[in-house]
């Protein structure tokens, strides 16, 4: 290939296929070039589509929620973006408060201590907003209500009056959620 | 080679667009977004604890629907204090053949109720212990979709 010849010119004047053709190799005097040009336009198109799709899917509003393996959350359409709160997980009959396993008998005590801590922190910070005093409950969709009820009872006795059930937002749901 | 007419010296007007930095930037963007993408959106259904709190205290005379979820898919809806009168109307729905809740009947009843009483905003769900969590969430979702926003749940 000639040095100093632009890629564009090379593509226009001598296509890669024609250059490697054995039927009509072009001018007999010049050596047949085996170099080929890489078509980058389609690659950039594909990358642009990917970036646009991923940007549309990107959401920084939702709090990061870890779901235990084997837990299938129920689905709901009228859900809101998940906010701050104390997470109580129910998995295989065991209760986890902020990822620490707690027995059913001690659930109320642990939640009371947590609530007191939240109130103290909020008081020190001078916050009037009680959104942090919400209980976020994560459980498998097939669990019976008899397993959930102790959490609701313990939560209400501890002073939590706002309960948020973690659900998977159904398709067609706006990012802000509707209620 | 394209040249500008009228000039004696040959001036090349073609330019090469260097695509490598563009590909680099797009690759970095894609890698970042793939790492941070959220494939399943987790939301929350907000409810209040319906018994023994201010939620029911304020609901003494306000119109409210009390929903009893019983075994075998049976649903009893008790509408209280409708149209500013202290009254109670009970409607019962039996379950389907599989023992599940007949959601179409429940939805149409809630829709009809909301048309009849547009100021109805409170619902209290009283599930029995065998009711699955999924059914409770579905019931809450139906109420919120129809505009009954203050949904409470009662412990056993």
Interface residues (C-beta under 8 A of the other chain):
Chain A: X6 X7 X8 X9 X40 X43 X44 X47 X48 X50 X51 X54 X55 X57 X58 X59 X62 X65 X67 X73 X74 X75 X76 X77 X78 X79 X80 X81 X82 X83 X134 X136 X139 X140 X141 X142 X143 X144 X145 X146 X148 X149 X150 X152 X153 X155 X156 X160 X161 X162 X163 X164 X165 X166 X167 X168 X169 X173 X175 X177 X179
Chain B: X1 X12 X14 X16 X19 X22 X23 X26 X27 X29 X30 X33 X34 X36 X37 X38 X40 X41 X42 X43 X44 X45 X46 X47 X48 X49 X52 X53 X54 X55 X127 X128 X129 X130 X131 X132 X133 X134 X136 X137 X138 X140 X141 X144 X145 X149 X153 X155 X156
